[in-house]
Amino acid sequence: NQWLPLVIQYVDPFLSTEIEKGAKWAKEIGGALEGTKFGVICLTPENKDSTWIHYEVGALAKTSDALIWTFLTDIRSSDVPQPIGQFQHTSAEKKDALRLIRTINERLVDVSETPLSTSILDKSFEKHWPDLERRLKEINEEYAESNGDRETTTGRSGERSE
């Protein structure tokens, strides 16, 4: 939530976890998605089958002309169930993440914003990528510690091994 606006300042992410306790979540999500042109869905082995993720993807898919990208953390494309499996996937590797960021930047025109120049975007990505890579590694380690049933390591290139 905090990383993407550092790279592309015009992006203002909405996370369903930000919904106030006691609020009618379906109404909140519907309101947030109204007029949304694109969404990034972060998938992990633990949440890929989540009813809530599938609900949110479905709600976004109903939005006219919306694009949906999945960001895969410690999961392969072949492990993503349908109907989410039909969308273009992005792995949590630097080269693929940069391609996604460039695509998001290009789509800013769809929401009446001016995309960053490629050189500025690339510099911003390079500056902030280590923070995201570090945070993804921390999340994977925290999960491994709390579950104790698997160990995951992240290499410098962002590739995962078990």
N, C-alpha and C positions, 0 to 999 in steps of 0.2 A: 504494500500500500504506500509506503514512503519512498521506495526506490524509484519507481517509474516516473513520478513527477520531478525527480532530480535530473533525470535524463532528458525527458520531454516535458518542459514546464507547463504546456497547455493541457496536459492530461490530468484529470481529477477523478481518481478511482473511487468506486463505491464498493464497499465490502458488506456482504449481508450480515457479517458479525458486528457491524456498527449499528444495527437496528436496536433501538431502545427496548429495554426489558418491558414486557407488557404490551408492546405495540402489536398491531395486527401485521405480521410479517409479510403476508401475501400482498397486502395493500402497499406496504413500504417498498417491497421489491418491484411491484408493478409501477409505482410512481418513479422509482429510480431508473427503471428501464425505459420509461416513456421518452421517446426521442433519442434513445441510445443507438449509436451507429455501429459500435463494436464492443466486444468483451473478451477478456482473457480469463480462461478457466484454468486454475492451477490444479493439476492432478497428481496424486501420489498413489502408491499401492494401497494405502489405507482408505482413501476417499473415493477411488474410482467407481465404486458401486453405490455411493451415497445417494439416497433418494433425494436429498436436498440439492445436491449438485445437479442431478438430472432435472429436477424441477426448475432450477435457475437457468440451466442451458435451454430447456424447453421454452421458458418465458422469454428469454433473449431471442431465441430462434423465431418466435412469433412476431418480433419487432421487424417491421418492414425494412428490407435491405441491410439488416445487421450482419456483420461478420463476426464469427466466433473462432477464436484461436485457443488451443489448449497448450499449456506449458507443462511439460512432463518432467517431474522430479522423481528420479529413481524408479522409473517405469518405462517400458518399451511401448512403442506405438501398437504393436500386436496385442498388448495386454489391455488396451482401452476398449471397453464394451460398447456395443451399439446402444443407442443411436449416437452417442458422443464420438464414437470411432469414425464417423463420417467426416469430421472436421479436420482441417489441416493442423498437424501437430508440430510443436516446437520442443526440442529437447533442451534441457537445462545445461547446455554447452555453449560456450562463448560465441562461436561462429553462428550457430543456429539462433541464439538469442538476439544477436545483432541483426539478423535478417528479419526477425519479428519486429524489433524496434524500428527498423527502417520502414517496414510496412505500416506500422501504426502511425509513424510520422507522415508518410505519404497520404494517409487517410484523414489527416486533420482537415483537409479541404472539405470533407463531407460534413464537418461540424463548424464550418465557417471560421476556421483558424488557419494561420499561415504555417506551413511546415518549416522546420529548421533546415538550414542548408545541410547537405550531406557531410561536409567537413566539420561543421559545428556539432552535429548529431554524433558523428563518430568520435570526436574528442570527448564529448559528454559521456558517451557510453564507456569509452576506455577509462575515464576517470572513475566512474561509479561501478563498473563491472566487479572489481575485487570485493566490494562491499556485499553485493548480491551473492557472489560465489561463496564468500565466507558465511553469510547468513544461511544459505542453503545447506552448507556443511554442518553448521551448528544444529539446524533443525533435524537433519538426518541422525546426527550423533545423539541428540536428546531423545529422539524416538527409539533408537537402538538401545539406549540405556534404560528407558522406562519400560520397554517390552522384553529386553534381554533375549529375544528369540532370533535375532539376526544382527549382523554387523555390517555396516555400510561405510565405505570410505570414499572420499572424493579426491581425485588426483588434480594436478594443476590445470589440466585441460577441461576439467569439469566432468570427465568421464567417470562413471561409477563402476565399482567392482564389488563382488560379494565373496 
